Amino acid sequence: MSFIRNGRISSDSIYKRILTNLQTRSSLDTGNNPKTILATDCGSTTTKAILIEQQEAGEYRLVVRGEAPTTVEAPFEDVTKGVLNAVHEVEELSGKSFVSDDETIIRPENNGKGTDIYISTSSAGGGLQMMVSGVVMSMTAESAERAALGAGSIVMDVLASNDGRLAHEKIERIRRLRPDMILLSGGIDGGTTKHVVELAELIAAAKPRPRLGSSYKLPVIFAGNEMAREDVAKVLEEMVDLQLTENIRPVLETENLGPARDKIHDLFMEHVMAQAPGYSKLMSWTDAPIMPTPGAVGAIMETIARNHNIELVGVDIGGATTDIFSVFGGVFNRTVSANLGMSYSVSNVLAEAGFDNIMRWVPFDISSEVLRDRIGNKMIRPTTIPQTLEDLQIEQAIAREALRLAFIQHKSFAVGLKGVQQERSISDAFEQTISGETLVDMMSLNLLVGSGGVLSHAPLRSQAAQMLIDAFQPEGVTRLAVDSIFMMPQLGVLATVNEKAATDVFEKDCLIHLGSCVAPVGKPKIGKDSIHISGKSEDGEEIDISVKAGELKLIPFELGKSIRAHIKPSRGFDMGEGPGKAVERVLHGGVVGLVIDTRGRPFHLRRDETDRVEKLNRWKLG
């Protein structure tokens, strides 16, 4: 199986526009080596601003951060008001000036005033909302969904010729949802055009209207069979703003998502952002195209994975949704669990996970009625934070299940191409199976990054580490980290302008390294030998640890230290080379330390275990 894909979300056209902006503002030289960078993220409720400066050693570091309420809605209806308010806070904290008398961002820096680069991301106004369609649900429609999600959109619905809905139901769905744009795909190049043209006719019959504004046509991107372009154009070009790009599935064995993602970004800027209150003014300030917040997070994830040649998983758990990002085998995937969140969607977590699955993480007894009441209170008062230790423990129990369920959805979506015939050995040459196995391999995972209030702002970093371990169940050796103040969106768009600045700040200021988790795979026999770890660091510190099965142990290991360890599992456990076989791995310290998890993989904890409360309190990392 082969994948054709862009290593980065940004397209050549976006790079050209970035350079054009920099040249126009006579700041191309500082764009290559900027001294100061100002970046904002316009969220649905809060606008965050960060100031990055180049230090004497040449590395870039975060200096200060400011925030203010987002002002895209009434009574202000001008997103730049919130941006300026957040930047004014940065001015107060840094003692520098970035806003001119006529209320714009000063560029480039001159005599200590202004910034060399100003960039922004946005999810205000609901972010980018899309519908996608394809001929076959498990093939072209799924590829279209991957392209849209990778570009940072919220996918409102997926239409397919074989999705089981009648034509009038699909038409009504398009009319009612009113997406920002539609991605139409289907068919391999040179194949039949009938079904994809029928999908175009459904869109035309719906006469779709955009969510924002009424003076422009809804953008529709056609990324299907190139032989159908002329027929699709005849059906749609008078009614919508039809954009053509390369087929996302030119042959069954190839997925070509890059051009469709790039076209989505361009149309997001040209159409969606241009209609949102104040965004035309904001776009005139920025030195790079405004990116959707989730797309920018994906960009920094891809950049880090590529630069360090690692495989990673990142999560952003919010009040209404949970986003999962992954890079395995060089392939980037993103999913949005729109019904799994910690405030607005918290009752959905209870409904999907069930009472027993949440209760198994609560280290005290509580009735189902009381638990439901507390969860209901959180949903109707979404901005409240836990006031007692019990409230906090319940919230963190819910977070484990929200993360677990979102990751299950992600693994089912981050798969190899379906419909591809696989090469077989002679013994099974006459058997043909459908591909689609998940690309997520937890044993090869190098880095697990958590973000979102419940993780980034946990009272103890050890609590964040334990939530990640319990929810994702990493295998082998995995580094754990959390985003300190959620600046990944700004760093994602910065990576398209100055990759060094983005990676410097990401690694030194954004990420808080919690430590390494060592977790052998196997079924534990409680009390029996499980794993032995030995090694010596460069400064002479020795590790010689044996851990029994069924334990979760924390070993102090400071941030900045590392050790090449000899890890010997017992016969029933596997560290990646086979049961009982030793491995050599580098273990990294962190603000939490070294976590050794011998509870087994997969790890199952039942609510009705008599010693459940005792186990949870014994396993507590901090």
VODO-852877 format. One line per field, with one value per residue (C-alpha): x, y, z; residue in three letters. Coordinates in Angstrom, 3 decimals, always signed. Example, Ala and Ser with C-alpha at 12.3 -4.5 7.8 and 13.67 -1.06 7.14 Angstrom:
<pts>
xx: +12.300,+13.670
yy: -4.500,-1.060
zz: +7.800,+7.140
resn: ALA,SER
</pts>
This chain:
<pts>
xx: +0.000,+1.291,+0.226,+0.725,+0.478,+2.048,+4.273,+2.874,-0.604,+0.512,+0.446,+2.776,+0.076,-0.071,+3.715,+3.576,+0.960,+3.015,+6.080,+4.023,+2.741,+6.227,+7.665,+4.838,+5.534,+9.295,+9.932,+11.145,+14.557,+13.030,+10.600,+13.615,+15.224,+12.599,+13.511,+9.935,+6.816,+3.294,+0.655,-3.004,-5.607,-9.221,-11.149,-14.891,-14.800,-11.240,-8.602,-5.036,-1.945,+1.683,+4.928,+7.979,+11.451,+14.817,+17.361,+21.099,+21.906,+19.651,+16.880,+13.303,+11.443,+8.027,+8.169,+4.626,+1.047,-2.201,-5.850,-9.229,-12.823,-13.446,-15.579,-16.929,-20.530,-22.870,-22.559,-19.049,-19.241,-15.611,-13.021,-10.193,-11.502,-10.702,-7.375,-6.340,-7.461,-5.297,-2.357,-2.773,-2.281,+0.914,+2.010,+1.422,+3.302,+6.239,+6.509,+6.582,+4.264,+2.627,-0.536,-0.491,-2.602,-5.022,-5.547,-3.537,-0.571,+2.749,+5.102,+7.992,+9.676,+11.343,+13.075,+11.511,+7.956,+6.011,+6.712,+8.468,+5.726,+2.078,+0.047,-3.277,-5.523,-9.258,-12.111,-14.394,-17.896,-17.927,-14.759,-14.863,-17.949,-18.112,-20.066,-18.244,-19.507,-18.215,-19.550,-18.658,-18.905,-15.929,-13.698,-13.921,-16.287,-13.932,-10.950,-12.856,-13.598,-9.899,-9.014,-11.565,-10.614,-6.928,-7.612,-9.091,-12.803,-15.733,-17.406,-21.147,-22.187,-20.856,-23.004,-22.467,-24.339,-24.591,-25.301,-28.845,-30.652,-33.153,-32.403,-34.902,-33.413,-29.938,-31.288,-33.074,-29.924,-27.839,-30.457,-30.805,-27.118,-25.933,-22.203,-19.421,-18.352,-18.832,-16.132,-17.412,-15.389,-15.901,-14.546,-11.030,-9.562,-10.851,-13.631,-17.394,-18.811,-22.460,-22.577,-20.472,-22.601,-25.687,-24.169,-23.595,-27.242,-28.320,-26.253,-27.764,-31.285,-30.665,-29.721,-27.362,-26.875,-23.747,-23.884,-22.210,-23.285,-25.767,-23.910,-21.700,-22.133,-21.375,-17.892,-17.966,-14.668,-14.697,-11.864,-13.091,-12.745,-11.133,-13.294,-16.383,-15.205,-17.083,-20.353,-20.079,-19.395,-22.515,-24.598,-23.091,-21.163,-24.174,-25.363,-22.220,-18.619,-17.192,-13.483,-11.630,-8.622,-6.834,-8.681,-8.271,-8.414,-6.930,-6.521,-7.669,-4.131,-3.455,-4.833,-3.931,-5.282,-2.832,-4.407,-7.909,-6.636,-4.839,-7.942,-9.981,-7.501,-7.596,-11.401,-11.568,-9.600,-11.256,-14.871,-15.598,-13.255,-14.146,-17.782,-17.143,-17.342,-13.993,-12.010,-11.336,-9.560,-7.680,-6.550,-5.064,-2.868,-1.492,+1.706,+0.338,-3.130,-5.350,-5.623,-8.457,-7.305,-7.448,-5.618,-2.853,-2.525,-2.227,+0.465,+2.731,+2.125,+3.195,+6.200,+7.475,+6.883,+8.748,+11.673,+12.304,+11.273,+8.909,+5.381,+3.047,-0.496,-1.907,-5.240,-7.136,-10.077,-12.442,-15.863,-17.818,-15.412,-12.288,-9.773,-7.254,-4.208,-1.768,+1.228,+2.109,+4.274,+4.418,+0.635,-1.244,-4.801,-7.197,-10.620,-13.189,-15.479,-18.109,-20.155,-17.387,-16.387,-15.994,-18.819,-21.345,-21.065,-20.367,-23.750,-22.988,-19.851,-21.993,-24.487,-21.810,-19.461,-22.084,-22.184,-19.988,-17.142,-16.969,-17.336,-14.385,-12.081,-13.692,-11.694,-14.716,-18.253,-21.040,-24.567,-25.596,-28.181,-25.635,-23.149,-25.789,-26.807,-23.209,-22.683,-25.959,-24.914,-21.694,-23.599,-25.967,-23.128,-20.338,-17.901,-17.673,-14.573,-14.358,-14.699,-13.867,-11.472,-14.407,-15.608,-12.109,-11.858,-15.221,-14.179,-10.923,-12.808,-15.088,-12.039,-10.537,-13.672,-14.011,-10.391,-10.778,-13.905,-12.442,-9.309,-11.384,-13.103,-9.734,-8.233,-11.233,-10.770,-6.950,-6.765,-5.139,-7.003,-10.150,-10.878,-7.194,-6.280,-3.344,-0.405,-0.661,+1.595,+1.082,-0.775,-3.558,-3.243,-6.897,-8.133,-8.767,-9.684,-10.545,-7.805,-8.517,-6.466,-5.702,-2.425,-2.196,+0.512,+0.866,+4.065,+5.804,+4.366,+7.154,+5.306,+1.829,+0.810,-2.236,-3.966,-7.182,-8.183,-8.629,-5.088,-3.130,-4.584,-4.745,-3.723,-0.899,+1.059,+1.008,-2.788,-2.432,+0.080,-2.219,-5.234,-3.201,-1.917,-5.329,-7.150,-4.650,-2.915,+0.503,+2.635,+6.383,+8.198,+6.349,+7.182,+4.304,+3.798,+1.136,+0.706,+1.454,-0.895,-2.357,-0.246,-0.049,-2.395,-0.176,+2.909,+1.230,+0.698,+4.144,+5.657,+4.545,+6.538,+9.507,+9.823,+12.783,+10.911,+7.885,+9.881,+12.079,+9.078,+7.150,+9.929,+11.142,+8.019,+4.925,+5.542,+5.872,+7.553,+6.019,+8.408,+8.473,+5.947,+7.158,+4.251,+4.793,+2.027,+0.538,-1.872,-0.511,-0.390,-0.727,+2.320,+4.528,+7.662,+6.863,+9.776,+13.338,+14.907,+18.597,+20.922,+23.272,+22.921,+25.768,+26.138,+26.472,+22.916,+21.959,+18.559,+17.984,+14.275,+12.103,+8.325,+5.721,+2.732,-0.400,+1.329,+1.605,+4.863,+6.383,+10.172,+11.652,+13.595,+14.320,+13.517,+16.503,+17.956,+17.949,+19.292,+19.760,+18.096,+18.116,+14.482,+13.828,+10.177,+9.122,+7.950,+4.340,+5.131,+6.277,+8.192,+8.084,+10.569,+8.499,+7.448,+10.258,+12.785,+14.882,+15.066,+17.335,+15.429,+16.178,+14.130,+13.597,+12.924,+10.213,+8.373,+6.517,+9.243,+9.441,+6.133,+6.179,+2.786,+2.580,-1.217,-1.172,-2.257,-5.037,-5.808,-9.274,-10.632,-14.174,-16.338,-17.621,-14.204,-14.260,-10.854,-11.381,-11.160,-8.073,-6.386,-7.151,-5.691,-2.640,-2.029,-2.274,+0.841,+0.544
yy: +0.000,+3.454,+6.899,+10.120,+12.943,+16.273,+16.081,+19.444,+20.832,+24.055,+24.231,+25.907,+28.491,+29.345,+29.717,+32.092,+34.190,+34.275,+35.471,+38.012,+39.493,+39.633,+41.273,+43.791,+44.857,+45.037,+42.404,+39.397,+39.497,+39.557,+36.826,+34.547,+35.641,+37.539,+39.001,+39.245,+37.257,+38.066,+35.332,+35.097,+32.339,+33.539,+30.851,+30.544,+32.254,+33.501,+35.116,+34.238,+36.240,+35.159,+37.075,+35.145,+36.678,+35.506,+35.216,+35.968,+32.316,+32.391,+30.258,+31.457,+31.554,+32.556,+35.889,+36.704,+35.701,+37.670,+36.866,+38.553,+37.580,+36.901,+39.613,+37.980,+38.063,+40.870,+43.469,+43.966,+41.857,+42.563,+39.887,+42.452,+44.082,+40.938,+40.577,+44.107,+43.597,+40.464,+42.271,+45.216,+42.771,+41.548,+45.193,+45.753,+42.607,+43.115,+46.900,+47.108,+48.638,+46.645,+48.623,+51.834,+54.926,+53.842,+50.482,+48.132,+45.844,+47.611,+45.732,+45.330,+46.101,+49.505,+51.180,+48.748,+49.173,+46.572,+42.992,+41.401,+38.837,+38.750,+35.559,+34.176,+31.132,+30.995,+28.782,+31.696,+31.614,+27.818,+27.333,+25.713,+23.520,+21.194,+18.414,+15.804,+13.285,+10.312,+7.453,+4.637,+5.347,+3.207,+4.385,+7.796,+9.275,+8.202,+9.661,+12.932,+12.994,+12.486,+15.397,+17.715,+16.759,+17.150,+20.674,+21.562,+21.382,+20.033,+17.454,+17.929,+14.935,+12.436,+11.697,+8.658,+6.881,+3.822,+5.487,+4.109,+7.439,+8.353,+11.223,+13.599,+12.894,+13.867,+17.021,+18.043,+17.343,+19.693,+22.446,+22.177,+22.023,+24.981,+24.149,+26.616,+24.464,+21.014,+18.586,+16.353,+13.278,+9.933,+7.566,+6.735,+8.609,+7.121,+5.175,+5.535,+9.020,+8.168,+8.046,+11.128,+13.171,+11.956,+13.317,+16.646,+16.673,+16.162,+19.188,+21.242,+20.179,+21.283,+24.801,+25.104,+28.407,+29.245,+29.584,+33.007,+35.776,+35.769,+37.693,+34.869,+31.371,+28.326,+26.937,+23.351,+21.549,+18.711,+16.280,+13.209,+11.382,+13.825,+12.391,+13.719,+17.318,+18.594,+16.909,+18.081,+21.619,+21.580,+20.632,+22.937,+25.886,+28.227,+27.582,+27.311,+28.509,+25.322,+24.672,+21.804,+20.033,+16.701,+13.477,+12.411,+8.761,+8.657,+4.868,+2.475,+2.050,+5.782,+8.487,+12.023,+14.325,+17.220,+19.210,+18.977,+20.139,+23.060,+24.088,+23.949,+26.303,+28.741,+28.817,+29.137,+32.355,+33.693,+32.917,+31.846,+34.226,+37.088,+36.840,+36.640,+39.959,+41.754,+39.014,+40.962,+43.541,+40.834,+39.197,+42.491,+42.496,+38.947,+37.850,+34.360,+32.998,+32.551,+28.824,+26.941,+26.234,+22.395,+22.492,+24.549,+22.063,+19.292,+21.276,+21.483,+17.796,+16.867,+19.172,+17.671,+14.093,+14.733,+16.642,+14.070,+11.043,+9.876,+8.553,+10.537,+10.942,+14.271,+15.043,+18.254,+17.670,+20.601,+21.370,+20.141,+18.106,+15.973,+16.115,+13.328,+13.758,+11.027,+10.467,+6.818,+5.677,+9.265,+9.398,+12.179,+11.673,+13.777,+12.935,+15.036,+13.439,+16.147,+14.546,+13.922,+16.870,+17.948,+20.502,+21.002,+17.337,+15.787,+14.038,+12.408,+10.899,+9.314,+8.072,+6.537,+5.200,+4.079,+4.457,+1.427,+2.554,+5.967,+4.564,+2.207,+5.266,+6.899,+6.063,+6.151,+4.770,+6.893,+6.087,+6.343,+9.014,+11.294,+10.822,+11.694,+14.786,+16.017,+15.424,+17.184,+20.188,+20.415,+20.385,+23.218,+25.211,+24.451,+27.125,+25.905,+24.130,+21.422,+22.832,+19.686,+16.756,+14.454,+16.746,+16.720,+12.931,+12.567,+15.022,+13.172,+9.849,+11.287,+12.590,+9.091,+7.755,+10.699,+10.205,+6.433,+6.633,+9.360,+7.259,+4.216,+6.355,+7.647,+4.176,+3.048,+6.026,+6.116,+3.056,+1.842,+2.345,+0.273,-1.470,-2.142,-5.677,-6.839,-8.958,-12.468,-15.449,-18.470,-20.329,-17.736,-16.282,-17.056,-15.141,-11.423,-9.343,-5.722,-3.548,-1.034,-2.132,+0.729,+2.542,+3.231,+1.044,+1.769,-0.255,+2.058,+5.254,+7.609,+10.650,+11.158,+14.822,+15.972,+19.343,+20.886,+22.231,+18.927,+17.860,+21.106,+22.582,+19.489,+20.482,+17.931,+17.001,+13.413,+13.457,+14.453,+11.640,+9.104,+10.197,+9.778,+6.355,+5.041,+6.355,+5.575,+2.541,+3.153,+0.080,-0.415,+2.875,+6.159,+9.758,+11.704,+15.467,+18.141,+21.517,+24.102,+26.921,+25.692,+27.583,+24.788,+26.553,+29.638,+27.443,+25.446,+28.474,+29.781,+26.533,+27.570,+30.810,+29.980,+26.335,+26.874,+29.397,+27.096,+24.023,+25.938,+27.274,+24.012,+21.989,+24.519,+26.419,+24.690,+21.101,+20.083,+16.687,+14.481,+11.553,+8.086,+5.304,+1.699,-0.689,-4.341,-6.102,-9.228,-10.620,-10.091,-12.753,-10.626,-10.748,-12.564,-11.056,-8.736,-6.568,-5.622,-2.320,-1.495,+1.154,+4.026,+7.654,+9.839,+11.503,+8.131,+7.742,+4.070,+2.454,-1.116,-1.784,-4.892,-4.500,-7.178,-7.669,-5.611,-2.428,+1.222,+2.588,+6.067,+6.327,+9.847,+10.779,+14.455,+16.483,+16.709,+13.367,+10.264,+6.764,+3.902,+1.080,-2.679,-3.778,-7.490,-8.577,-11.891,-14.711,-13.555,-9.990,-8.389,-5.121,-5.217,-7.960,-10.917,-12.468,-12.524,-10.892,-7.993,-4.639,-1.595,+1.684,+5.303,+6.489,+10.223,+12.029,+14.594,+16.693,+13.533,+10.932,+7.374,+5.474,+1.679,+0.158,-3.615,-3.797,-5.499,-4.639,-4.546,-3.285,-4.051,-2.665,-3.531,-1.354,-4.325,-5.498,-5.634,-4.014,-1.421,+1.581,+0.170,-0.432,+3.055,+4.663,+2.393,+3.212,+6.964,+8.633,+11.792
zz: +0.000,-0.791,+0.282,-1.674,+0.766,+1.682,+4.721,+5.758,+5.672,+3.978,+0.190,-2.289,-2.948,+0.741,+0.867,-2.115,-0.365,+2.821,+0.913,-1.020,+2.226,+3.695,+0.608,+0.418,+3.982,+3.339,+5.989,+4.033,+5.708,+9.176,+8.057,+7.554,+10.819,+12.836,+16.210,+17.503,+16.633,+17.792,+17.409,+18.343,+18.486,+18.253,+20.100,+20.474,+23.878,+24.457,+22.255,+23.285,+22.306,+22.731,+22.237,+21.027,+20.872,+19.583,+22.373,+22.206,+21.560,+18.492,+19.948,+20.194,+23.510,+24.753,+26.585,+27.756,+27.097,+27.191,+26.682,+26.359,+25.509,+21.818,+20.202,+17.035,+18.304,+19.393,+20.754,+19.265,+16.079,+15.290,+16.049,+15.986,+19.195,+21.171,+19.357,+20.295,+23.898,+24.174,+22.534,+24.919,+27.803,+26.124,+25.862,+29.580,+30.584,+28.219,+28.434,+24.643,+22.056,+19.260,+18.410,+16.382,+17.057,+14.320,+16.073,+13.844,+14.506,+13.855,+11.499,+11.177,+14.494,+14.462,+17.405,+19.875,+18.564,+16.649,+15.655,+12.710,+12.136,+13.146,+12.578,+13.782,+13.927,+14.539,+15.646,+16.525,+15.145,+15.244,+13.205,+9.776,+9.316,+6.315,+4.674,+2.629,+0.105,-1.816,-3.870,-1.436,+2.288,+3.316,+0.469,-1.239,+1.365,+4.157,+2.301,+1.858,+5.576,+6.349,+4.070,+5.700,+9.242,+8.460,+7.241,+10.625,+9.877,+11.824,+9.573,+10.015,+7.913,+5.383,+2.329,+0.128,-2.617,-0.370,+2.978,+3.089,+2.899,+0.220,-2.141,-0.534,+2.902,+1.682,+0.046,+3.225,+5.257,+3.071,+3.319,+7.074,+8.035,+5.927,+5.962,+5.188,+2.242,+0.707,-0.439,-3.258,-4.190,-5.814,-8.412,-9.482,-12.431,-15.668,-13.946,-14.174,-13.672,-13.094,-9.297,-8.604,-11.036,-9.165,-5.950,-7.679,-8.754,-5.126,-4.075,-6.892,-5.920,-2.339,-3.496,-0.507,+1.259,+3.289,+7.062,+7.103,+4.739,+1.892,-0.795,-2.043,-3.409,-1.282,-2.072,-3.359,-3.958,-6.485,-5.793,-7.647,-10.955,-13.392,-16.197,-14.389,-14.085,-17.141,-16.154,-12.545,-13.737,-15.923,-12.889,-10.279,-11.677,-12.020,-8.483,-6.339,-6.347,-7.849,-7.293,-8.977,-7.524,-7.831,-7.108,-3.475,-4.611,-8.161,-7.880,-5.182,-3.855,-3.488,-1.220,-2.313,+0.409,+0.148,-2.730,-1.249,+2.160,+0.551,-1.394,+1.833,+3.514,+0.601,+0.508,+4.290,+3.939,+0.811,+1.649,+5.215,+7.035,+4.705,+5.844,+9.601,+11.500,+11.477,+9.764,+6.574,+8.738,+10.655,+7.403,+6.269,+9.377,+9.240,+7.504,+6.785,+6.001,+9.053,+9.771,+11.495,+15.058,+14.777,+11.443,+13.029,+15.900,+13.331,+11.527,+14.581,+15.323,+11.795,+11.975,+15.243,+14.083,+10.842,+12.347,+15.070,+12.993,+15.723,+15.978,+18.182,+19.441,+20.600,+22.207,+22.882,+25.206,+25.481,+26.862,+23.845,+21.696,+21.882,+19.022,+18.525,+16.268,+15.280,+13.042,+12.373,+9.517,+8.298,+7.884,+9.673,+10.911,+12.941,+14.349,+16.166,+18.737,+18.718,+21.482,+24.010,+26.179,+29.778,+30.139,+27.342,+26.279,+29.667,+29.825,+26.466,+28.006,+30.713,+28.116,+25.883,+28.537,+31.036,+34.795,+35.502,+33.228,+34.890,+38.389,+37.942,+38.048,+41.126,+44.293,+46.590,+46.599,+45.153,+44.004,+40.373,+41.265,+42.923,+40.082,+37.477,+39.458,+39.640,+35.930,+35.132,+37.227,+35.245,+31.966,+32.929,+34.540,+32.054,+33.211,+36.816,+38.111,+40.815,+44.332,+46.338,+46.009,+45.273,+42.478,+41.009,+41.181,+39.422,+36.703,+36.116,+36.001,+33.303,+31.422,+31.300,+29.625,+27.216,+26.146,+25.898,+23.742,+21.508,+20.986,+20.032,+17.393,+16.208,+15.828,+13.788,+11.452,+11.200,+8.972,+5.804,+2.552,+2.278,-0.987,-1.696,-2.673,-0.586,-1.713,-0.307,+0.035,-2.231,+0.505,+0.603,-2.885,-3.608,-0.563,-0.934,+2.094,+2.545,+3.964,+6.688,+9.702,+12.078,+11.591,+15.339,+16.866,+20.569,+20.880,+18.383,+19.897,+20.981,+22.342,+23.840,+24.241,+26.210,+26.012,+27.272,+30.662,+32.496,+31.471,+31.178,+34.364,+36.572,+40.140,+40.018,+36.902,+38.124,+37.748,+34.098,+33.554,+35.155,+33.091,+29.903,+30.951,+32.035,+28.959,+26.183,+27.721,+26.096,+25.447,+25.674,+26.385,+25.742,+26.666,+28.205,+27.951,+28.314,+26.620,+29.291,+28.223,+24.915,+22.419,+19.855,+17.385,+17.183,+16.819,+14.045,+11.814,+12.813,+11.496,+7.995,+8.307,+10.538,+11.476,+13.804,+15.933,+16.145,+17.164,+19.634,+21.529,+21.249,+22.824,+25.420,+26.489,+25.172,+26.228,+29.849,+29.803,+32.447,+32.039,+30.487,+30.924,+30.777,+30.175,+29.180,+27.240,+28.744,+31.296,+34.802,+37.476,+40.571,+42.817,+40.309,+38.783,+35.908,+34.802,+35.724,+34.654,+35.028,+33.678,+34.404,+33.327,+32.048,+35.466,+37.172,+38.531,+38.550,+38.159,+39.292,+39.739,+39.841,+39.818,+40.510,+38.203,+38.785,+39.990,+38.959,+40.352,+40.220,+40.333,+40.788,+37.660,+37.094,+34.001,+31.660,+32.665,+30.492,+30.769,+28.340,+30.195,+29.905,+30.302,+30.917,+31.070,+32.564,+30.316,+30.232,+29.177,+25.930,+25.523,+21.735,+20.869,+22.007,+25.347,+27.864,+25.529,+26.835,+25.075,+25.257,+25.480,+26.384,+29.373,+29.868,+33.111,+33.658,+36.204,+37.302,+36.827,+35.530,+35.600,+35.486,+34.676,+35.087,+35.267,+31.872,+28.353,+27.626,+31.111,+32.471,+35.728,+36.747,+38.916,+40.924,+42.108,+45.909,+46.202,+43.480,+45.828,+47.520,+44.165,+42.855,+45.960,+45.863,+42.198,+42.767,+41.353,+43.380
resn: MET,SER,PHE,ILE,ARG,ASN,GLY,ARG,ILE,SER,SER,ASP,SER,ILE,TYR,LYS,ARG,ILE,LEU,THR,ASN,LEU,GLN,THR,ARG,SER,SER,LEU,ASP,THR,GLY,ASN,ASN,PRO,LYS,THR,ILE,LEU,ALA,THR,ASP,CYS,GLY,SER,THR,THR,THR,LYS,ALA,ILE,LEU,ILE,GLU,GLN,GLN,GLU,ALA,GLY,GLU,TYR,ARG,LEU,VAL,VAL,ARG,GLY,GLU,ALA,PRO,THR,THR,VAL,GLU,ALA,PRO,PHE,GLU,ASP,VAL,THR,LYS,GLY,VAL,LEU,ASN,ALA,VAL,HIS,GLU,VAL,GLU,GLU,LEU,SER,GLY,LYS,SER,PHE,VAL,SER,ASP,ASP,GLU,THR,ILE,ILE,ARG,PRO,GLU,ASN,ASN,GLY,LYS,GLY,THR,ASP,ILE,TYR,ILE,SER,THR,SER,SER,ALA,GLY,GLY,GLY,LEU,GLN,MET,MET,VAL,SER,GLY,VAL,VAL,MET,SER,MET,THR,ALA,GLU,SER,ALA,GLU,ARG,ALA,ALA,LEU,GLY,ALA,GLY,SER,ILE,VAL,MET,ASP,VAL,LEU,ALA,SER,ASN,ASP,GLY,ARG,LEU,ALA,HIS,GLU,LYS,ILE,GLU,ARG,ILE,ARG,ARG,LEU,ARG,PRO,ASP,MET,ILE,LEU,LEU,SER,GLY,GLY,ILE,ASP,GLY,GLY,THR,THR,LYS,HIS,VAL,VAL,GLU,LEU,ALA,GLU,LEU,ILE,ALA,ALA,ALA,LYS,PRO,ARG,PRO,ARG,LEU,GLY,SER,SER,TYR,LYS,LEU,PRO,VAL,ILE,PHE,ALA,GLY,ASN,GLU,MET,ALA,ARG,GLU,ASP,VAL,ALA,LYS,VAL,LEU,GLU,GLU,MET,VAL,ASP,LEU,GLN,LEU,THR,GLU,ASN,ILE,ARG,PRO,VAL,LEU,GLU,THR,GLU,ASN,LEU,GLY,PRO,ALA,ARG,ASP,LYS,ILE,HIS,ASP,LEU,PHE,MET,GLU,HIS,VAL,MET,ALA,GLN,ALA,PRO,GLY,TYR,SER,LYS,LEU,MET,SER,TRP,THR,ASP,ALA,PRO,ILE,MET,PRO,THR,PRO,GLY,ALA,VAL,GLY,ALA,ILE,MET,GLU,THR,ILE,ALA,ARG,ASN,HIS,ASN,ILE,GLU,LEU,VAL,GLY,VAL,ASP,ILE,GLY,GLY,ALA,THR,THR,ASP,ILE,PHE,SER,VAL,PHE,GLY,GLY,VAL,PHE,ASN,ARG,THR,VAL,SER,ALA,ASN,LEU,GLY,MET,SER,TYR,SER,VAL,SER,ASN,VAL,LEU,ALA,GLU,ALA,GLY,PHE,ASP,ASN,ILE,MET,ARG,TRP,VAL,PRO,PHE,ASP,ILE,SER,SER,GLU,VAL,LEU,ARG,ASP,ARG,ILE,GLY,ASN,LYS,MET,ILE,ARG,PRO,THR,THR,ILE,PRO,GLN,THR,LEU,GLU,ASP,LEU,GLN,ILE,GLU,GLN,ALA,ILE,ALA,ARG,GLU,ALA,LEU,ARG,LEU,ALA,PHE,ILE,GLN,HIS,LYS,SER,PHE,ALA,VAL,GLY,LEU,LYS,GLY,VAL,GLN,GLN,GLU,ARG,SER,ILE,SER,ASP,ALA,PHE,GLU,GLN,THR,ILE,SER,GLY,GLU,THR,LEU,VAL,ASP,MET,MET,SER,LEU,ASN,LEU,LEU,VAL,GLY,SER,GLY,GLY,VAL,LEU,SER,HIS,ALA,PRO,LEU,ARG,SER,GLN,ALA,ALA,GLN,MET,LEU,ILE,ASP,ALA,PHE,GLN,PRO,GLU,GLY,VAL,THR,ARG,LEU,ALA,VAL,ASP,SER,ILE,PHE,MET,MET,PRO,GLN,LEU,GLY,VAL,LEU,ALA,THR,VAL,ASN,GLU,LYS,ALA,ALA,THR,ASP,VAL,PHE,GLU,LYS,ASP,CYS,LEU,ILE,HIS,LEU,GLY,SER,CYS,VAL,ALA,PRO,VAL,GLY,LYS,PRO,LYS,ILE,GLY,LYS,ASP,SER,ILE,HIS,ILE,SER,GLY,LYS,SER,GLU,ASP,GLY,GLU,GLU,ILE,ASP,ILE,SER,VAL,LYS,ALA,GLY,GLU,LEU,LYS,LEU,ILE,PRO,PHE,GLU,LEU,GLY,LYS,SER,ILE,ARG,ALA,HIS,ILE,LYS,PRO,SER,ARG,GLY,PHE,ASP,MET,GLY,GLU,GLY,PRO,GLY,LYS,ALA,VAL,GLU,ARG,VAL,LEU,HIS,GLY,GLY,VAL,VAL,GLY,LEU,VAL,ILE,ASP,THR,ARG,GLY,ARG,PRO,PHE,HIS,LEU,ARG,ARG,ASP,GLU,THR,ASP,ARG,VAL,GLU,LYS,LEU,ASN,ARG,TRP,LYS,LEU,GLY
</pts>
